[in-house]
């Protein structure tokens, strides 16, 4: 595990948002490692996309309509 998380405040904020304060207290190295892995991109963007954008999720309202 490298030391890419220099500032612990974002880590604490993320843990508070997801109710993981206890896990951070009990397993600080494991939580830090998980956060580092989770913040890394999964892969490269498709060709032609700027690195400043990401593909928007597709919302299909018909999926929520019940069949008649």
C-alpha positions in Angstrom: 0.0 0.0 0.0 1.6 3.3 -1.0 1.0 6.5 0.8 -1.2 8.3 -1.8 -3.6 9.5 0.8 -1.5 12.2 2.4 -4.5 14.0 4.0 -6.6 11.7 6.3 -9.6 14.1 6.3 -11.1 12.8 3.0 -10.7 9.3 4.2 -12.6 10.1 7.4 -15.3 11.9 5.5 -15.8 9.0 3.2 -16.0 6.6 6.1 -18.5 8.8 7.9 -20.7 9.0 4.7 -20.8 5.2 4.5 -21.0 4.5 8.2 -17.5 2.9 8.3 -16.0 4.8 11.3 -15.8 1.6 13.3 -14.1 -0.3 10.5 -11.6 2.6 10.1 -10.8 2.4 13.9 -10.4 -1.4 13.9 -8.7 -1.9 10.5 -7.1 1.4 9.4 -4.7 -0.2 6.9 -7.3 -2.3 5.3 -9.7 0.6 4.9 -7.0 2.9 3.5 -6.0 0.2 1.0 -9.6 -0.3 0.0 -10.1 3.4 -0.5 -6.9 3.6 -2.7 -8.1 0.7 -4.8 -11.6 2.2 -5.1 -10.3 5.6 -6.2 -8.2 4.2 -9.1 -9.9 4.2 -12.5 -11.1 0.8 -13.7 -9.6 1.3 -17.2 -9.0 3.7 -20.0 -11.7 5.8 -21.5 -12.9 4.9 -25.0 -11.0 6.8 -27.8 -12.2 10.3 -28.4 -13.2 11.1 -24.8 -11.5 13.8 -22.8 -10.0 12.6 -19.5 -12.1 15.3 -17.8 -15.4 13.7 -18.6 -16.9 10.3 -18.0 -19.8 8.6 -19.8 -23.1 9.5 -18.3 -25.3 6.7 -17.0 -28.4 6.0 -19.2 -31.7 6.7 -17.6 -34.6 4.8 -19.0 -37.9 5.9 -17.4 -39.8 3.1 -19.2 -38.0 0.6 -17.0 -39.9 2.0 -14.0 -43.4 1.7 -15.6 -45.4 -1.3 -14.8 -46.8 -3.4 -17.6 -50.5 -3.2 -18.1 
